[in-house]
Each structure stands twice: as structure tokens, then as C-alpha cells.
Amino acid sequence: MPTQSGITISAPNAPYTFVNNIEQPTPVNSSCNTAASSSPPWPAVIGSDVSGIVISTGPDCKKLDKGDCIYGCVPVGLNKFSPFQETFVVEEDWIFKKGGNIRLEEACTIGAGVLTAALALIDGQDLTLPAPGEKVEQKEEWVVVMGGSGSVGRYVVQLASLCGYKVLASCSPSKKELTLDAGASATFNNRATAEEQLAEIEKITEGRFGRVVDASAQAVEVSIKTLVGVSKGESKYFATVDDLSEMTVPDSIQLYRIKFAKLGRDDELGKHVTSRFVDWIPILEGHFQSGALKPLDYHLVEGEGWGKVIEGIADMEAGKLAKKPVVKVQQG
Ligand SMILES: NC(=O)c1ccc[n+]([C@@H]2O[C@H](COP(=O)([O-])OP(=O)(O)OC[C@H]3O[C@@H](n4cnc5c(N)ncnc54)[C@H](OP(=O)(O)O)[C@@H]3O)[C@@H](O)[C@H]2O)c1
């Protein structure tokens, strides 16, 4: 069995280790024949957001050909799908095919962020994703996004705008311009007191919203207070990336807890999330291709190879990087 290099961890919280004895996976066909397990095989090959080049395809592939560029996010928990190795397998319906207008480097910033945002708004809050090029009626209604400056948050802002809504987003004052650039109509300070945040939301929206997305996992309480105290919406929706903490919401609010990691899982929710991604990916590809959706800015780590990936993760975890790090691991 041919082997290859990459990065593994031997157990939860173990250090990232460079190895060159990972079994090389082979594409078999294009169908979803392998469900990711919730506990990875150890040592685990890791990684999530990625872009790369197709080097071979299985016999049933319809969308991808050798030489195509792809980007997106892979399911966690199955070594053969994990990108921190020279070659890995993708399920063609779960990955984006890159158009000419996006660079391979910036394509790495898209996968988990945009799909998590789509879960929040389309699956969780009943918005409709327009087709590429479709003219969307502009509404006088707002979507409130807590953490609109983050990776997920900026895609929530972009997608809500694409659906025709005005977006009010919270962020640190220093990230106001970044958040407005993503398409927010207005911002407020996410470090102000809850009372100050509510007062600002009321002043800007006059209560004309029924949807709040917490893209920060830090704003559950203020989100619920906003829906209870400020929203005049007939239906009230709250979606959050916090899928772990205990929380209760009043019966008047429809709570949706985003579970991106269900991609590729074989249980009921896993099948639901995966099928939604399969439906949305061609539409989202079209929006990235036309420029209606834009990748995020990124920090290109100097140098190349697996050692640089380990360095990039360490810098990110130490809070040294203002932008998502992107590392080139090998020449195309
Ligand atoms: N459940 C899921 O399926 C799922 C999927 C993807 C991500 N996530 C989770 O979603 C969260 C965001 O991910 P990300 O990649 O977008 O992270 P990120 O880029 O670091 O963004 C974090 C966001 O949170 C805001 N924030 C930080 N501290 C805050 C505070 N004390 N009060 C209010 N806002 C605060 C930041 O605002 P400023 O920087 O402007 O202050 C920023 O907008 C993470 O916790 C991640 O684990 C969950």
C-alpha cells in the first residue's frame, strides 16, 4: 500500500506531528458510500477548510475531472477525507468546483464559513437562497447578526444581504469597516453592555426584524433579549453557532443550533445537513463565480510545507494572526 506525508494527532489534544507513513487513499466512486464516524480513528489525520487540485476521479464522477480546482470543507472523522496529507478523497457533491475568478489561496476561506452561515439562515430561519443572477426584492426588514466581523459572521452578513435583507451586525469598534465591507448596512459595538446593545438595535431597526443569528457563540443572552424586547417580527427566529451550552428560549422563538459537523454523518440530522449542502453547493458556487459572494481576506504564511501548517495553527491559536492563515503545502 503506497504511503504519503501529512500531519496527524495521536489522541485528543496531542500535538500535531509530521509523519510520512499515512496510507494513500484512492477514489472509488462518486456516491456517498462512506459515513464519517463521530470518533476519529487514531492517529487521526486532521484539517477542514481546503482548496486543491483533482489528480484522479472515480468511475462514476460527473462533476469533477482531473485537473479541476476544488475548495470547501471536508467531513471530520474519516482519515481519507482529511486534507492534512498529500492526497485525500473528496465526495464530489460535498465540495465546491472553483471558477476562474477566485484564487486557490482565497478559496480556502470559504467552505465551513459559508455553509455554516447557510445552515443558520436557510435551514434555521426559513430564508430562500436566490439562484445566481436572480433579482431579489429588497426588503425593509433587518437581520441582526451577532459577531458579524468573524469568518462565519461575514458570510451570514453576505448571505442575508443576498437574500434582500438589511443587515445590522455587531463587532468590535476596530472591525466596523471590515463588517460594513462584507455588506452590513450598520454595526453596533459587541462589547457594550446588553442594555446599550439593545438600545442601539432598537434605534437602528425600530424593531423591524424577526431573525437574529449569533455567529460568535458569545451572544446567546443578548440575542434572546433582543428578540424578546426589541423585535416586532410576527415570527421570531434565533440561530446560534453555540451547539453545546445549555439554553432555553421562550416558546415564541424558534431556536436553531447549527451543527456543521454533521456533514457526512449517517444519522437523521447528518443525512439532512448533508443533503442541504448538496442542494446549496452548486448555487453558492454560482454566487462565488459571479462575484455576488466574496471569499474572506487571509494571511498567506511565508514558505511552504507541513511544518508551516503546524506553525500557522500555533500562531492562530496564540492569537497572533488577525486573518485566517492560509498555507501552501505543495506545488500544483
Ligand atoms: N456549531 C457549528 O456548527 C459551528 C460551525 C462553525 C463555527 N462554529 C463556532 O462559531 C464561532 C465563530 O467562528 P468563527 O470562525 O467565525 O470565529 P472568528 O472568525 O474568530 O469570529 C469570532 C466572532 O465572535 C465575535 N466575538 C468575540 N468575542 C466576543 C464577545 N465577547 N462578545 C461578542 N462577540 C464576540 C468576534 O467579534 P470581534 O472580533 O469583532 O470582537 C467575531 O465576530 C466559534 O466559536 C466556532 O467554534 C460553530
The ligand as an SDF file (V2000), in Angstrom:
LIG
                    3D

 48 52  0  0  0  0  0  0  0  0999 V2000
  -21.9140   24.9960   15.5270 N   0  0  0  0  0  0  0  0  0  0  0  0
  -21.2530   24.9080   14.3850 C   0  0  0  0  0  0  0  0  0  0  0  0
  -21.5550   24.0720   13.5350 O   0  0  0  0  0  0  0  0  0  0  0  0
  -20.1150   25.8440   14.1310 C   0  0  0  0  0  0  0  0  0  0  0  0
  -19.5700   25.9560   12.8440 C   0  0  0  0  0  0  0  0  0  0  0  0
  -18.5470   26.8860   12.6300 C   0  0  0  0  0  0  0  0  0  0  0  0
  -18.0800   27.6620   13.6930 C   0  0  0  0  0  0  0  0  0  0  0  0
  -18.6040   27.4740   14.9280 N   0  0  0  0  0  0  0  0  0  0  0  0
  -18.1820   28.3270   16.0620 C   0  0  0  0  0  0  0  0  0  0  0  0
  -18.5600   29.6470   15.7170 O   0  0  0  0  0  0  0  0  0  0  0  0
  -17.7450   30.5820   16.4000 C   0  0  0  0  0  0  0  0  0  0  0  0
  -17.2460   31.6340   15.4180 C   0  0  0  0  0  0  0  0  0  0  0  0
  -16.3740   31.0220   14.4830 O   0  0  0  0  0  0  0  0  0  0  0  0
  -15.5170   31.9340   13.5000 P   0  0  0  0  0  0  0  0  0  0  0  0
  -14.6690   31.0040   12.7380 O   0  0  0  0  0  0  0  0  0  0  0  0
  -16.4090   32.8690   12.7730 O   0  0  0  0  0  0  0  0  0  0  0  0
  -14.6220   32.7260   14.5510 O   0  0  0  0  0  0  0  0  0  0  0  0
  -13.9540   34.1650   14.3940 P   0  0  0  0  0  0  0  0  0  0  0  0
  -13.6310   34.4640   12.9890 O   0  0  0  0  0  0  0  0  0  0  0  0
  -12.8860   34.2240   15.4030 O   0  0  0  0  0  0  0  0  0  0  0  0
  -15.1230   35.1730   14.8260 O   0  0  0  0  0  0  0  0  0  0  0  0
  -15.4970   35.3400   16.1520 C   0  0  0  0  0  0  0  0  0  0  0  0
  -16.5960   36.3830   16.2270 C   0  0  0  0  0  0  0  0  0  0  0  0
  -17.0510   36.4830   17.5740 O   0  0  0  0  0  0  0  0  0  0  0  0
  -17.0220   37.8520   17.9750 C   0  0  0  0  0  0  0  0  0  0  0  0
  -16.7600   37.9160   19.4170 N   0  0  0  0  0  0  0  0  0  0  0  0
  -15.6400   37.5020   20.0540 C   0  0  0  0  0  0  0  0  0  0  0  0
  -15.7520   37.7350   21.3780 N   0  0  0  0  0  0  0  0  0  0  0  0
  -16.9700   38.3150   21.5690 C   0  0  0  0  0  0  0  0  0  0  0  0
  -17.6790   38.7680   22.7090 C   0  0  0  0  0  0  0  0  0  0  0  0
  -17.1570   38.7010   23.9330 N   0  0  0  0  0  0  0  0  0  0  0  0
  -18.9210   39.2710   22.5290 N   0  0  0  0  0  0  0  0  0  0  0  0
  -19.4630   39.3380   21.2950 C   0  0  0  0  0  0  0  0  0  0  0  0
  -18.8420   38.9280   20.1620 N   0  0  0  0  0  0  0  0  0  0  0  0
  -17.6150   38.4100   20.3070 C   0  0  0  0  0  0  0  0  0  0  0  0
  -15.8980   38.4700   17.1590 C   0  0  0  0  0  0  0  0  0  0  0  0
  -16.0920   39.8690   17.0620 O   0  0  0  0  0  0  0  0  0  0  0  0
  -14.8780   40.9310   17.0900 P   0  0  0  0  0  0  0  0  0  0  0  0
  -13.6270   40.2090   16.6900 O   0  0  0  0  0  0  0  0  0  0  0  0
  -15.2780   41.9930   16.1330 O   0  0  0  0  0  0  0  0  0  0  0  0
  -14.8380   41.3950   18.5040 O   0  0  0  0  0  0  0  0  0  0  0  0
  -16.1290   37.7760   15.8110 C   0  0  0  0  0  0  0  0  0  0  0  0
  -17.1470   38.4200   15.1070 O   0  0  0  0  0  0  0  0  0  0  0  0
  -16.6200   29.7590   17.0530 C   0  0  0  0  0  0  0  0  0  0  0  0
  -16.9640   29.5760   18.4080 O   0  0  0  0  0  0  0  0  0  0  0  0
  -16.6990   28.4270   16.3080 C   0  0  0  0  0  0  0  0  0  0  0  0
  -16.2420   27.3570   17.1020 O   0  0  0  0  0  0  0  0  0  0  0  0
  -19.6170   26.5960   15.1720 C   0  0  0  0  0  0  0  0  0  0  0  0
  1  2  1  0
  2  3  2  0
  2  4  1  0
  4  5  1  0
  4 48  2  0
  5  6  2  0
  6  7  1  0
  7  8  2  0
  8  9  1  0
  8 48  1  0
  9 10  1  0
  9 46  1  0
 10 11  1  0
 11 12  1  0
 11 44  1  0
 12 13  1  0
 13 14  1  0
 14 15  2  0
 14 16  1  0
 14 17  1  0
 17 18  1  0
 18 19  2  0
 18 20  1  0
 18 21  1  0
 21 22  1  0
 22 23  1  0
 23 24  1  0
 23 42  1  0
 24 25  1  0
 25 26  1  0
 25 36  1  0
 26 27  1  0
 26 35  1  0
 27 28  2  0
 28 29  1  0
 29 30  1  0
 29 35  2  0
 30 31  1  0
 30 32  2  0
 32 33  1  0
 33 34  2  0
 34 35  1  0
 36 37  1  0
 36 42  1  0
 37 38  1  0
 38 39  2  0
 38 40  1  0
 38 41  1  0
 42 43  1  0
 44 45  1  0
 44 46  1  0
 46 47  1  0
M  CHG  2   8   1  16  -1
M  END
$$$$
